[in-house]
């Protein structure tokens, strides 16, 4: 038996519940985007304690995702649905993508601690442009979701190609550097993985954007985006 | 308006629908596990065409996930639910984890093509033990889901620690090799990412196992598993 006291949310209307969920997802997204900025900041500050805080913050994002996916499903199961299947699936998928953006940001902070054990490297700055663009793409994808702006969502998909290009050139630069100075191999390996994390964040921003398009237009299969990251097939540093 | 002709599944019982979905998820899981084996096989055969087939097969897994998530939601929205929230959330999450296992397997195949452009490297064999264990963990997690076997699911969580240890030692070995022979840096970088892909597959097997436990026991927060992969904080090759 449920009573109004132990489940007060049952008394809210579907519209109110949907609005609340929408706000929660936006809040979760803002937290994840802020984590990217914080992570790249601790890379430059070389501050292990600040890195630990970024890593610890990720738990809050993970918990929010569990909460949101439970709430979305509860709303779906409640009965005659205010929205439809697309609204629910898009919300679940977007929450899951935001959660993974948070994971990648936490991993950046984690690897920054390894970089703090060696002298500063010029290439940490190579990450900045990637981090700025990745963070921007996540924010834009969330804004597109907030206002159901298909045009903005399409732009996010397109601009992820720029991120892939930046990633490819940093990847090649790091390989060259490793060949020139074998002592740099260990820290450069961390930088390679950090660059990859940022490139993956762009993929998740794209997923969010594609779910906005799916939510509005109901198209689940989109034509493949022009993929310009070819680091997984690169064979030299040409 | 729907008619029995255009939506024949509406006529099926909830139990039948649930059974069908269960079978689909198992089929999807078997495909993803087979992709891991196929990917490591093409690494050794150095066969670009076979690699392309593995990469192309991933589309079928992706499509199956879209189909399954739509079907799960349709079942959820149908009305009085045969199962409950946990059944649905577990199914959606497990399908999503299987989809990502497939992505990592495809990425292994993709990177194998870069390795084919350089002479054979002894370290490709270092991947074998990781691939065997990763594939086994995925299959065991799926078997635990099939029979709702919590004990087996707990074992998968534990054994993912072994995979993390194998990954850490291969990671260090590859770094040493790169330092000894700078010409090996580019191919070894691919091997580092391939090893990481296999380690991530283990994380997804663990997620599947945790969702089996959630589905049976309703516990969404599990105590953190003993994490033995410390490559993201490694600062030397000791």
Interface residues (C-beta under 8 A of the other chain):
Chain A: X66 X69 X70 X73 X74 X76 X77 X81 X85 X88 X89 X92 X96 X107 X110 X111 X113 X114 X117 X118 X175 X178 X179 X182 X183 X185 X186 X189 X190 X192 X193 X196 X220 X221 X232 X233 X234 X235 X236 X237
Chain B: X66 X69 X70 X73 X74 X76 X77 X81 X85 X88 X89 X92 X96 X107 X110 X111 X113 X114 X117 X118 X175 X178 X179 X182 X183 X185 X186 X189 X190 X192 X193 X196 X220 X221 X232 X233 X234 X235 X236 X237
